[in-house]
Each structure stands twice: as structure tokens, then as C-alpha cells.
């Protein structure tokens, strides 16, 4: 595992308020007791190869994860922080400085986790922008209700068209109404 601690997206992509890390550690300990050996800080292609694994094991199962986030797909997307990156920084105890107003683009569980994590970082206003309607959100509806109860506002039928820095070091997001 390339990370410092086992658990992958469960550890670095699911906020602790949804999955307490002691519960995750207990599950990992069960796996250890079953005989699993964890080698941390190891990257495929850098520290080992598939051929090397095949030589020393009867079977090899690759669970390489899905940590590649989608971009905003608009001009200036490089200025945005992906949800996966944000959640990992929060999980590692090193959250970025967010400022007073946070916009999260998306309607999936990662977007909701980002919004609810931002609330916990004492931002003043957290908004979710989603290109479709509420019933079309792919996330769990309980998460939407919980986010709204925590003060997150959700704007539907909007899509980003440009992200840019304005004169006072803030970001300006231009959207199109769908």
C-alpha cells in the first residue's frame, strides 16, 4: 500500500464522522489476525512489480483503488482542489485553509463528504452546486438531509463554466443555469 496506514479510501476518503478510525482499525486488526501482512509506503512499479509478486505468491489480487477525481471540466479547473485530495488532507489532519465561503461542485457522496467536512472546519458558508435535480443526485439522500441540517445550501441545475482568481485573492466561479 502506498499510504502510511492501511485502509485506503476508507481511511483517507471517508470522513471520521461517518467512519470512526478506531472502528476501521479494529476491522484491519481482524484481517491481520487472519494472517494478512501489510507493507506500507510501497508503490507498484516503484517498489515492486507484478512479475515479482507472481514469483513469490500463488495468487495476486490487485486492489489499486480509484483515487483519480474528475475535474470541473471548465476553464480554470486547475485552481480547484479535488474532493478526493481535500478529504485526504482532512483525514491526515492537515486541512487546507478554506476561507469563509466554500463551494463544492457535485452531487455524489464525495461532494457531500466534502461539504460536511468543510462545515466542521468552521467555514461560514458552504454551498453545493449540482448540475441536475435533487432526485438525480447519486449520493445517499440521508447525507443530503444531514448536510442541509448542518447549514449546507444546495443549488440545483447549475454547471461551472469558468473558475478564476479575482483581484483580492479569492476565486470567482462562473456558472450556467441549466
Protein Blocks (a to p, Z undefined) as FASTA:
>chain_A
ZZfbehijmlmmmcfklmcfklmmmmmmmmmmnopacdehiaehklocfklmmmmpcbdc
ddebjabccdehighklmpccfklmmmmmmnopaccebjbdcdedjbfklmmmmmmmmmn
opabdcdddfbdfklpmbdfklmmmmmmnopacdehiacfbdcddfkopacdddddZZ
